[in-house]
Amino acid sequence: MRLTAEQKARFERDGYLVFPNLIAPEEVALLKAELGRVGNIRDSRVGRERKGGPRIVYGMHELDGPTASPAYDALVRSRRIVEPVQDLLGEDVFVYHTKCNTKEALGGAIYEWHQDYTNWNIMDGTPDHRILTSAVLFGGIILSLGLQ
């Protein structure tokens, strides 16, 4: 899915683009199921609320490891995600990380909107600051992809 000239201009003007219904309902159901499965894993990649439920999950796009999920790996490699990013950053892009933020309804931790890319460069040595965050919102879940 390549961006139109108008979408590129809107991104330059507004700093973001929104793609409603980019992910089909059956894909959303699969992603939710996978997050539920991985949220039960006891591992440092799964941060927990004070009550014990999952708060944040890292690494679901990875090919192996305790939080690996083929569904999330397929999503981050999908042309629907990759091609618009390439249109904005150039052809040579990679997924820096994934994290799923979950929040209990009317409770749980509060997340202020922020951008971590300056910390990624300082702490993790990313090559430059051309980082794009792609947030996939579904059912109260935010999947944040750090793309470079």
PyMOL commands that set and color helices and strands:
alter all, ss='L'
color gray80, all
select helices_A, chain A and resi 5-14+25-39+70-77+79-89+117-124
alter helices_A, ss='H'
color red, helices_A
select strands_A, chain A and resi 46-48+54-58+95-101+132-138+141-147
alter strands_A, ss='S'
color yellow, strands_A
deselect
rebuild
show_as cartoon
